[in-house]
Amino acid sequence: MSVSLTQLRRCSIAVDLGAARTRVYLKGSGVVVDEPSVAAVDIRSGALIAVGALAEKMTGRTPDHIRVVRPVQSGIVVDVSMAQRMLRQLLGSQLRRARLRRPLPMLRAAVCAPHACEPLAQRAITETLYGIGARRVEMVDSLIAAAVGCGLPVEQPEATMIMLCGASTTQIAVLCLGSIVAAETVAVGGEAIDYAVVQHFRNEHELMLPSQSVRPLHLMLSSPDPQLRSTDVQGRDVASGIARTVRVDTDGVREAIRIPMAAIVDGVGAVLRHCPPDLVADLTDRGIMLAGGSALMPGLETMLRQGTRMPVSIAERPDICAVRGLGAMMEGLVLPMHIDPLAA
Ligand SMILES: Nc1ncnc2c1ncn2[C@@H]1O[C@H](COP(=O)(O)OP(=O)(O)OP(=O)(O)O)[C@@H](O)[C@H]1O
């Protein structure tokens, strides 16, 4: 998965196919697509009914003949043809408009892939991009793309640490001189934390939460208002099936999500153990940069700061860091460090 900045500069489109969201950056236009990686299909005719935000809204509300599917799971394209259809639909007019402005004779695409992704998974990502008309696909490690997108000096001879908190996984790495020195993937992301919240309500309140009520709960937990000790949550009673509202203690929910988050803190330790001591010393001052949508998870930043005793910062717009990083490399905004061989 090593690709040169020269090859990336020849690309005109960059894609981040995530388990939760799909983002697309067009050269000269910026981020043009940021939609859920979801498609709704009529299983009788096979027709695509909706993609993106509309398809996500349909989750849990469809009749039997409509199925809401997620073609990307754990950062891996599990259904290539559905991913191609979804991406074509999401891009549709954007690509046509870009082609009118400036002809794209041979569509070269840049894409990011999870760290240490298997060759078969890489192939599925490449095939998906061929489906939107790409003739050549350059693959970049999502940890490097996200670090560039956060503005970290990845090409410099100093260590930086990035934590990419996605929906299905959290990837952690130490980078230096444009390469990954040590990395770890923890199988805990936003989805696992959402699941912990759902389980908390099921066990403590005998309430089944609707899938779309977990996000507002996160937003409420991240509120800086110290008075916010409890809130009303609506759901379905586990035994009777009747709709019910319960008043819940927010500290209880915070406690429920601490367990999966602790696994993420352990991942930092694992990366540091594989790192040369000189680089660890660099990191003591610079700290950890959080990127990815789940970086906004309430309490994660504080827990990491307490668990590692290192400075922790959240990137500006952490959710789109990876695609922004690909975009910056495509636009030629990242300068490689020239190391000229010394004369004998
Ligand atoms: N404000 C927020 N508070 C808490 N969680 C959030 C917030 N915004 C997004 N998330 C979580 O972030 C996750 C999506 O992150 P992101 O968009 O980086 O994932 P992805 O790149 O699609 O996933 P992956 O990298 O695993 O393929 C979701 O699980 C979502 O619940």
The ligand as an SDF file (V2000), in Angstrom:
LIG
                    3D

 31 33  0  0  0  0  0  0  0  0999 V2000
  -21.0070   13.7950   17.6260 N   0  0  0  0  0  0  0  0  0  0  0  0
  -20.7820   12.4990   17.7760 C   0  0  0  0  0  0  0  0  0  0  0  0
  -20.7710   11.9440   19.0010 N   0  0  0  0  0  0  0  0  0  0  0  0
  -20.5290   10.6410   19.1550 C   0  0  0  0  0  0  0  0  0  0  0  0
  -20.3030    9.8020   18.1520 N   0  0  0  0  0  0  0  0  0  0  0  0
  -20.2930   10.2750   16.9180 C   0  0  0  0  0  0  0  0  0  0  0  0
  -20.5270   11.6470   16.6400 C   0  0  0  0  0  0  0  0  0  0  0  0
  -20.4540   11.8340   15.3050 N   0  0  0  0  0  0  0  0  0  0  0  0
  -20.1880   10.6240   14.7740 C   0  0  0  0  0  0  0  0  0  0  0  0
  -20.1010    9.6990   15.7270 N   0  0  0  0  0  0  0  0  0  0  0  0
  -19.8430    8.2610   15.5610 C   0  0  0  0  0  0  0  0  0  0  0  0
  -18.7870    8.1270   14.6560 O   0  0  0  0  0  0  0  0  0  0  0  0
  -18.9200    6.9170   13.9010 C   0  0  0  0  0  0  0  0  0  0  0  0
  -18.6620    7.2250   12.4640 C   0  0  0  0  0  0  0  0  0  0  0  0
  -17.3360    7.6610   12.3450 O   0  0  0  0  0  0  0  0  0  0  0  0
  -16.6690    7.7540   10.9170 P   0  0  0  0  0  0  0  0  0  0  0  0
  -17.5320    8.5430   10.0330 O   0  0  0  0  0  0  0  0  0  0  0  0
  -15.2560    8.1880   11.1100 O   0  0  0  0  0  0  0  0  0  0  0  0
  -16.7290    6.2160   10.5160 O   0  0  0  0  0  0  0  0  0  0  0  0
  -16.2920    5.4900    9.2040 P   0  0  0  0  0  0  0  0  0  0  0  0
  -15.0660    6.1430    8.6450 O   0  0  0  0  0  0  0  0  0  0  0  0
  -17.4330    5.3590    8.2980 O   0  0  0  0  0  0  0  0  0  0  0  0
  -15.9660    4.0750    9.8620 O   0  0  0  0  0  0  0  0  0  0  0  0
  -14.7440    3.0590    9.6950 P   0  0  0  0  0  0  0  0  0  0  0  0
  -13.4920    3.9070    9.7790 O   0  0  0  0  0  0  0  0  0  0  0  0
  -14.8880    2.1220   10.8710 O   0  0  0  0  0  0  0  0  0  0  0  0
  -14.9450    2.4140    8.3910 O   0  0  0  0  0  0  0  0  0  0  0  0
  -20.3290    6.4110   14.1230 C   0  0  0  0  0  0  0  0  0  0  0  0
  -20.2830    5.2210   14.8780 O   0  0  0  0  0  0  0  0  0  0  0  0
  -21.0030    7.5340   14.9130 C   0  0  0  0  0  0  0  0  0  0  0  0
  -21.8750    7.0130   15.8800 O   0  0  0  0  0  0  0  0  0  0  0  0
  1  2  1  0
  2  3  1  0
  2  7  2  0
  3  4  2  0
  4  5  1  0
  5  6  2  0
  6  7  1  0
  6 10  1  0
  7  8  1  0
  8  9  2  0
  9 10  1  0
 10 11  1  0
 11 12  1  0
 11 30  1  0
 12 13  1  0
 13 14  1  0
 13 28  1  0
 14 15  1  0
 15 16  1  0
 16 17  2  0
 16 18  1  0
 16 19  1  0
 19 20  1  0
 20 21  2  0
 20 22  1  0
 20 23  1  0
 23 24  1  0
 24 25  2  0
 24 26  1  0
 24 27  1  0
 28 29  1  0
 28 30  1  0
 30 31  1  0
M  END
$$$$
